[in-house]
Amino acid sequence: MNVLVSSFLVSLSEQLCLEFSLREPLRINDFSPDNSMLSDNEHVFTVEYTYDAEALDLFCSVLFMFDEESVDIIRRQMELLQ
């Protein structure tokens, strides 16, 4: 799983010319507002990345969550690329 997540983030960081710090992914089995890691007034940008390899019987969905500060940094970098 780490290889799949890391490959996506490394590719994104190269495209944006940014360096991400990578850490162990957190596995969330069931999401509900009751067990949310977010506070009520916190906003995040999410990207769902799905892998499917039928020959290996592998299906995986990864949800990346970016806080507002990170989104601002990514937005500035994307504006420079235009």
N, C-alpha and C positions, 0 to 999 in steps of 0.2 A: 504494500500500500504506500509506504513512504516514497518509493521510486516513482510511482504514478503522480503523487502530489508534488514532489520535488521537480519532476520534469516539467510540469505545467508552470510552476513558479519561476524556474530558471529561464524558461522560454519567455515568459512575460517580462521578467526583469531585463533580459537582453533587449527586447523590443522597446522598452521604455527607458533604457539606459539608467536603471535604478538597481540598487542592491537590496534584496529582501533578506531579512534574517529568518531562517527556517528553524522550526522546532517540531517536536513530536506532534502529529495531528491528534486532535481530540475526537473521540468517537461518540456520536450522539445517536443512540438507538431510536428513541422516540422523542419527537419534539412536541412540546405543548407549552403554552404560556406559563404554566405552573412550574416547569423545570427549566425555564429560559435562563441563559447566562447574562442576558441584557437587562439593564434597568429600564423602568417605564419610559423615561425621557431620552433614551439612547437610540440613535439611528445608525444602521449599518448598511453598506452596499454588499450585496451577495451575488456570487457567481456560482452556478451549479455546473460542474464538469462531470460528464458521464463516460465511463469506459465500458465497452462491451466486446468481449472476445469469445464468440460462441464455441470455437474449437477448443478453448481452454475451460469452458464452462465458467467464465468470469464475467460478472456484472458488478459495477461499482459506481456509485454516485458520490461525488465529493462536493461539499458546499464550502466555498471560500467566503469568509466574512471580513470585510474591511471597515474599520471605524472611520469616523468623519475626517480625522486628521490624515489618515492614509489616503482617503479618497481625494482630498485636496492636493496632496503631493502628486498623486497619479494624474489628476486633471491638469496640473501645471506642466507636467512632463509631456502629456499628450498635446497640449497647446504648442509646445516648442517643436513638436514633430510635424505640425501642419505646414 
